[in-house]
Structures are given as C-alpha cells and as structure tokens.
Amino acid sequence: MSIKVTVVVQKEENWYIAKCIENSVASQGNTIEESIDNLREALELYYEDAPPEGVNTPTFITTMELAL
C-alpha cells in the first residue's frame, strides 16, 4: 500500500525541517533531501501499527500577503 502526503520543508538555522501536513510528524536533516528521507522513515514508523485514515483527501495550500 502507498499513500500520498503533503510535506513542507523550511530552513531553520543550519537545519532543514520537513513536516507532514496531514499528521504533524516532522524530521530534520542537513539538506532538503536528507530531511525528506528522514521524514519518510518517521512516517513509516508512525503508520506501522495504525493504518492511515483520510490521508488521501486533497489538501489545499496557498500563500497570502499581509500588509504590516
């Protein structure tokens, strides 16, 4: 079985933080690729005992501009 999840990667100081939007599982790495690989491993462990529910529902992501 395979599922699709939505991932956001942000740089924080010397780390790249990868976070899954659907369940808030996160991981980090020295590169974008490493953070995503580490997140993949974390998600596999997260879903190891419990099958995912509602993960394949579409997620809408956008940006917005604020006047400050």
C-alpha positions, 0 to 999 in steps of 0.5 A, spaced: 500 500 500 502 507 498 499 513 500 500 520 498 502 526 503 503 533 503 510 535 506 513 542 507 520 543 508 523 550 511 530 552 513 531 553 520 538 555 522 543 550 519 537 545 519 532 543 514 525 541 517 520 537 513 513 536 516 507 532 514 501 536 513 496 531 514 499 528 521 504 533 524 510 528 524 516 532 522 524 530 521 530 534 520 536 533 516 542 537 513 539 538 506 532 538 503 533 531 501 536 528 507 530 531 511 525 528 506 528 521 507 528 522 514 521 524 514 519 518 510 522 513 515 518 517 521 512 516 517 513 509 516 514 508 523 508 512 525 503 508 520 506 501 522 501 499 527 495 504 525 493 504 518 492 511 515 485 514 515 483 520 510 490 521 508 488 521 501 483 527 501 486 533 497 489 538 501 489 545 499 495 550 500 496 557 498 500 563 500 497 570 502 500 577 503 499 581 509 500 588 509 504 590 516 
